[in-house]
Amino acid sequence: MKFLMALVLTLVASAAIAEPKHAAQDIPSADGTLIHAESWNPGQPAVVLVHGWSCDASYWQEQVADLAADHHVITIDLAGHGQSASGRRAYTMEAFGQDVATVLNEWDLKDVILVGHSMGGAVITEAALAAPDRVRGLIGIDNFQKVDMVLTDQQVAGYVSTFDRNFSDFTKQWVTNMFPAGADSSLVDEISSDMASAPPEVGLSALEELLHWYGGLAPAQLKKLEVPLMCINSDKEPTDEAAFLAIRPDYRARYLPGTGHFLFRENPAAFNKLLRVTIADFTAE
C-alpha cells in the first residue's frame, strides 16, 4: 500500500511539473493602451502568436495546446481586440506593431519568432522593425499573397464604405466567403459571427489602415527587415511568390491544401505540423 501511495504521489508530482506554467499581464503600450498578453512554458526562444483583423488571441488555442508542450508560447490581444483596451483615434499597423514590441520589451524576450495571421503579417513586420534586436524571424499565416498590390486612397475609401453601411452583416458575409466549399459549417458560423460582433469603430479604422499598408507601404517596410520571413498559406487564393522574392530573396512559402483563410482553425493538426517545421527552420543550428 505504501508503495502504491508513493507511486501515485510521484505521478501527480510529475504531472504538475509537466504542466506548462501560465501567466497573464496587462501591459501599457507606447500610447498607454493596456495590452493583454499571456505566456506559457517560459524559456527562450519564444513563439509569439498574433491574431488577425477583428479576431483575438483565443483563435490560437489549438496552437497553444500543441506548442506549449516544448516551446515558450505567447499570445497577444492587439489594442481594441479581445481583452485589451480600446480608445485609439486610429488603429494603425505601426501602433499594433508597438503593442507587440511592448510585450517583448516588458518581458525581456529575445530571439523571438513572430507568427501573424492575416492582418497580423503587417503587425509582426512593424513589430520586428520596432524591436529588431529581439526578433529572430517572422512567419506569416495566409498573407502577403499579392505583396506588390497598389491601392489608391479612393479605392481604400470605397472598400471601407461598404463595411460602414452595415458592418455586422457585411463582415459576416465577407468572412464566410473566406472558407472553401465544404468547410465545417459550425466553424464558419462561429468565426464569421464572432468577427461580425467586433466594435465597428475599431474594425473600420483597422481595415482602412491595413488596406493602406498592404496597398502601398508593404514592399518598403518588408525591405527594411533584418530577419527572414516565411509564410504558411492556404491554396484558396494564389500566392505570387515571384513578386515577394523580388522584395525578399530569403522568402519561402509552405501551403496547406484544401483550406481557406483560417487554415489553422480548419485543420489544426496538419497546420501545427507545418508550423513546427517552419519554426525549426529558424531554430536549427
N, C-alpha and C positions, 0 to 999 in steps of 0.2 A: 504493500500500500504506500509506504514512504517513497519507494522508487517511482511509482506511478505519479504521486503528487509532485515529486521533484521534476519528472519529465514534463508534466503539464505546465508547471511554473516556468521551465526552461523554454518551452514552445511559446508561451504567452510573452515572455520577455523578448524572444527573438522576433516575434511578430511586431511588438512595439518598436523595436529597433529598426525593422524594415519599413515601417510606415513613414512615407516622406514627410518631413517637417514642413508645416504650413504656416505662413504669416501673411498678414494683410495690413496695409497702411494707406492713409490718405495724405498725399504729398503735394504741397503748393507748387504749381508750375511757375514759369517765368513771370506770368502776369498775376499770380496769386490764386488762380483757379485750382481747387483741390482735385487731384488726380488719384483715382483709386487703383492700387496695384496689389497683386497677390503673388506670392512666391512659394515654390515647393522644392524641397530637396536642395538646400543651399550648397553651392560649390562653384567652381569655375571650369570651363566657360558656361555661361548661361544662354539659354534659348528663350528669347523674348517674343511672345505671340501678340500681334497687333491686328485688331479686327478691322472690318471694312465699314463703309458708309451705312449709317443707321443700324448698325449691329452693336455688339458689346462683347466683353471677354467670355461670356458664357458659351458663345459659339464654339469655343476651343475645347470644350470639356473632354471630348474623346482623345484629343491630342495630349492634354494634360495628364489624363489617366495613363496613357501609354508612355510618354516621355519621362514623367516624374519618377519612374522606377529607377532610372540611372542617369538622369540629367537634371541640372538645375533649371527649372521652368518658371517663367514669369509671365503673367497676363496683365494687361493694362486696359482700363476703360478710358478712351480719349475724352477730352472735355465735351460735355453735352451728351454723353452716351453712358449707359449703364449706371454705375454708382458714382461716377464723377460729377462734379459741379458744372453748371452751365453759366450763362450770363455774358458771354463774349459778344462783341459787336459783329465780329467776323470770324468764322471758323476756317482759318486758312491751313494749308498743308504745312507751312512753316511753323505755325503755332502748335499744331498737332505733333510735329516733329520735336518741338521743345517739350511737350508733355512726356514723350518717351525719353528724351535726353535727361529730363529732370529726375526720372526714376533711376536711370543708370548712374547719375551723379550722386543721388541721395543714398543709394545702396552700394556705392563704390564698385560697380560692376565693370569688369574688364574682359576683353577678348570675347565679346558678346556676338551671338548670331541673331540677327533681327529677322523675324518672319512676318510678312504683312500680306493680308488678303485684300484683293480689290483696291479700294482707296488706300489701304494700308501699305501698298507698294510705294506710293508717293510719300506717305508718312515716314516709312523707315528710311527712305532716301534722305529726307530732310533731317531725320534724327541722326543719321550717320554723318551728315555734314555739320551738325551742331555739336557732336561729340565724337570726332574722328579717332581719338586715341582710345576709345572704349569699344570699338566695333571691329570684329574680325571679318564679317561678311553678311550679305543680305540674301534672303530667299523670298521672292515674290510668289504669291499664290493667285493664279488666274488673273494676271495683269500684264501690262506692257505688250499687249498683242500688236498694237499699232503705235509704236513709240515715236514715229515721226509725224503723227497726226497734227494738223493745224486747224484750229477753230477760231473764227472771228468773234469779236465781242457780241456782234449781232446774233450769231449762231448760238452762242452760250446763253444769251438772254432769252432767245426764243425757246430753247430747250427747257430752261428752268421755269419759264412761264407756264408750260404745260403741267408741271407739278404744282405750281402755285394755285392754279384754278381749283384743284381738288387733290390735295396732297395724299390723303389716305387711299382713295380709290385708284389714283394713277400709280402710286408706288406699289400697291398690291398687284396690279396688272403687270407692271414693268418687271417686278421681281419674279412673278410666275413664269414669265417668258424666258427667264434665265436658266430654267431647268429643261433637260431634254425630254422628248416624248417618252412616256412610260415611267417617268420618275415617281417615287413614292408620294402619293397624293397628300398623305398626312404631313410629311416633311415640307412639301411645297406650301401647304396651308399654314403650317407653323411659322416658317421663316417669312413668307410674304405678309402674313398678318402682323407679326412682330415688327417688321421694318416699317409697315404702314402706320404703326402706332407711335413712331418716333416723333419728337417735337418738331413741327414743321419749320419753326424758326431756326432750328439747328440744321435740319436736313436741307433746307433750301440754300442756306449760306454755304454749307459744306459742299453741296453739289456744284454750286457756281464756282467756288474756289478750286474744286477738283477738276472741273472742265477746263478752267483757265490753265491749270498746271499741266494736265495731260495734253491740252491742245496748243501748247506753245513752249512752256517752260521745261518740260521733261528732258529733252536732249541736253540742254546746257547744264542742268542740275546733275544728271547722270554722269556727264563727263568729269565733273568735279570730284566724284567719289574716289577715295583712295583704297577701297576694298572691292573685291569681286561681288557680282550679283548673279544669282541663278534663279530660274523660275520653275515652278511646278504648275502647269496649266491643264485645263480640260481640253478636249478636242472639239468642243461645240463651236467655238469660233477660232479661225485660223490665226496663228501667231507668225508675224513677219520677222523671222529670225535674222534675215539678211539686214533689215533696217536697224535692228538692235546691235548686231555685230559691227556695223559701221560706226556706231557710237561707243560701244564697249566691246573690244575684241576678246575679252575674257568671258563674255556672256555664254551661258549654257542653259538649255531648257530640257525638262522632262515632262511627259504627258501622261494623264490618266484617262484612258479611252472610256467612252460611254457615259461620261459625267458632264454636268453643267458647271455653272459659276461657283456653286457651293460644293465642290468636289470633296472637300474634307469632311463634310457632313453627309454627303450622298454615299460615299464608300470609304468610311474612316479606316478600315483595316488596310486596304490597298494604299490609301493615301499615306498612312503612317509609315508604311514600309518605304515609300518614295521619299518621305520627309527625312527618315533616318539615314537613308543612303546619301541624300544631299547634305545633311548636317555632317556626315562623315567625310565628305569631300573637303570641308573646311577644317576639320579637326585632325585629319591624317598627318602624321609626322612626315 
